[in-house]
């Protein structure tokens, strides 16, 4: 199937590790070809898996734009199926800011806000505070930034404290702390903000 999906897709596929190919092949074949998430315990999933699947997804998305592909329903279906398999695995496994942004951008292009809500739930379930802050830092898309900030405001204030000491994330952490304090009425967040203000006054 892969050899018919275009040279860019073939090139990326050939660069995948055997374990990643096997993971995708089993996912596509499961349930009669319906893309499904692959149980994490059956495969060794790591940051390299993220990178491989992200590259393949990008290649597939680019191939879909080819006018010749769009005139070939069978090829379009095959590309779309493999792309959705990549998405399914990434949604259930990734903890990467870059991948989250990639997935969110794809969903927004389709205006599928129900799926965006489900993707957003993954942040609270699996991502670290630092990685969520990295989403805010990296994206220019207002909806994605809002989702990341909303998630930061939902996690314990204590989890945001390490970010306050990092010049890259300090402003993001303060913004999230303010949202937590005033929109979610967090007394702990208010106390932290007051302490920051006092320290700034003393330092000034």
C-alpha positions in Angstrom: 0.0 0.0 0.0 2.7 2.5 1.0 4.5 2.5 -2.4 1.3 3.9 -4.0 1.1 6.9 -1.6 3.7 9.1 -3.2 7.5 9.5 -3.0 7.5 11.7 0.0 5.4 9.3 2.0 7.5 6.4 0.8 10.7 8.2 1.8 9.5 8.9 5.3 8.1 5.4 5.7 11.4 3.8 4.7 13.1 5.8 7.5 10.8 4.5 10.2 12.1 2.0 12.7 10.8 -1.6 12.3 8.9 -1.3 15.6 7.1 1.9 14.4 6.1 0.3 11.1 4.8 -2.8 13.0 2.8 -0.6 15.4 1.1 1.3 12.5 0.5 -1.9 10.4 -1.2 -3.5 13.4 -3.3 -0.4 14.1 -4.5 -0.2 10.5 -5.3 -3.9 10.3 -7.2 -4.0 13.6 -11.0 -4.0 13.6 -11.1 -4.6 9.8 -9.0 -1.6 8.9 -10.5 0.9 11.2 -7.8 3.1 12.8 -7.6 2.4 16.5 -5.2 3.5 19.3 -2.5 0.9 20.0 -2.2 -0.2 23.6 0.9 1.4 25.0 2.1 -1.8 26.9 2.5 -3.7 23.6 5.0 -1.3 22.2 8.0 0.7 23.3 6.8 4.3 22.7 9.3 7.1 23.1 10.2 10.6 21.9 11.6 9.1 18.7 8.2 7.5 18.0 6.6 10.9 18.3 9.1 12.4 15.8 8.6 9.5 13.3 4.8 9.6 13.4 4.8 13.4 13.2 6.9 13.4 10.1 4.8 10.7 8.5 1.6 12.6 9.3 3.0 15.8 7.8 4.0 13.9 4.6 0.5 12.3 4.4 -1.2 15.7 4.9 0.9 17.2 2.2 0.1 14.4 -0.2 -3.6 14.9 0.3 -3.3 18.4 -1.2 -2.0 16.9 -4.5 -4.6 17.4 -7.2 -3.9 14.0 -8.7 -4.5 12.3 -5.3 -7.8 14.2 -4.8 -9.0 12.8 -8.1 -8.2 9.2 -7.0 -10.8 8.2 -4.3 -9.0 4.9 -3.4 -5.6 6.5 -2.9 -7.2 9.4 -1.0 -8.9 6.9 1.3 -5.7 5.0 1.9 -3.8 8.2 2.7 -6.6 9.4 5.0 -6.7 6.1 6.8 -3.0 6.0 7.5 -3.1 9.6 8.6 -5.9 9.0 11.0 -4.0 6.0 12.4 -1.0 8.2 13.1 -3.3 10.7 14.8 -4.9 8.1 16.9 -1.6 6.8 18.2 -0.2 10.3 18.8 -3.4 11.4 20.6 -3.1 8.5 23.1 0.7 8.5 23.6 2.3 11.8 23.0 3.4 14.2 25.8 5.0 16.7 23.4 4.0 20.3 23.0 5.0 20.3 19.3 2.8 17.3 18.6 -0.1 18.6 20.5 0.0 21.8 18.4 0.3 19.8 15.2 -2.8 17.8 16.1 -4.8 20.8 17.3 -4.0 22.7 14.1 -5.3 19.8 12.0 -8.5 19.6 14.0 -9.1 23.4 13.8 -8.7 23.3 10.0 -11.6 20.8 10.0 -13.6 22.9 12.5 -14.1 19.8 14.6 -14.5 21.4 18.0 -15.8 18.2 19.7 -12.6 16.4 18.8 -10.6 19.4 19.9 -12.3 19.2 23.4 -11.3 15.5 23.6 -7.7 16.3 22.6 -7.7 19.1 25.2 -8.5 16.5 27.9 -5.2 14.8 27.1 -3.3 17.8 28.4 -4.7 17.4 31.9 -4.4 13.7 31.9 -0.8 13.3 30.7 1.2 16.5 30.0 3.5 18.1 32.5 3.1 21.8 33.5 6.3 22.7 31.7 5.2 21.0 28.4 1.8 22.8 28.6 3.6 26.1 29.1 5.7 25.2 26.1 2.5 25.0 24.0 1.6 28.5 25.1 5.1 29.7 24.1 5.2 28.0 20.7 1.8 28.6 19.2 0.4 31.8 17.8 -3.1 30.2 17.5 -5.4 31.9 20.0 -7.6 28.8 20.5 -4.6 26.6 21.3 -3.1 29.1 23.7 -6.5 29.4 25.4 -6.7 25.7 25.9 -3.2 25.5 27.3 -3.8 28.4 29.7 -7.1 26.8 30.8 -5.4 23.6 31.6 -2.6 25.3 33.5 -5.3 27.0 35.6 -6.8 23.7 36.4 -3.7 22.0 37.8 -2.5 22.5 41.4 -0.8 25.8 42.0 2.2 24.0 43.5 2.8 22.4 40.1 3.2 25.9 38.6 5.8 27.0 41.2 8.9 25.6 39.4 7.9 27.5 36.2 8.0 30.8 38.1 11.8 30.3 38.5 12.3 29.8 34.8 12.7 33.0 32.8 11.3 31.2 29.7 8.0 30.3 31.5 7.7 32.8 34.4 5.3 35.2 32.6 3.1 32.3 31.4 3.1 30.8 34.9 2.0 34.1 36.4 -0.8 34.5 33.8 -2.0 31.0 34.6 -1.8 31.7 38.3 -3.9 34.9 37.9 -6.5 32.9 35.9 -6.5 30.3 38.6 -6.8 32.9 41.4 -9.5 35.1 39.9 -11.5 32.8 37.6 -11.3 29.6 39.8 -11.2 31.4 43.1 -8.0 29.6 44.3 -6.8 31.0 47.6 -3.5 29.2 47.2 -2.9 30.9 43.9 -3.8 34.3 45.4 -1.3 33.8 48.2 1.4 32.9 45.8 0.7 36.0 43.7 0.7 38.2 46.8 4.1 36.8 47.8 5.5 37.5 44.3 4.2 41.1 44.5 5.9 41.5 48.0 9.2 40.1 46.7 9.1 42.4 43.7 8.4 45.4 46.0 11.3 44.4 48.2 13.5 43.8 45.2 12.6 47.1 43.6 
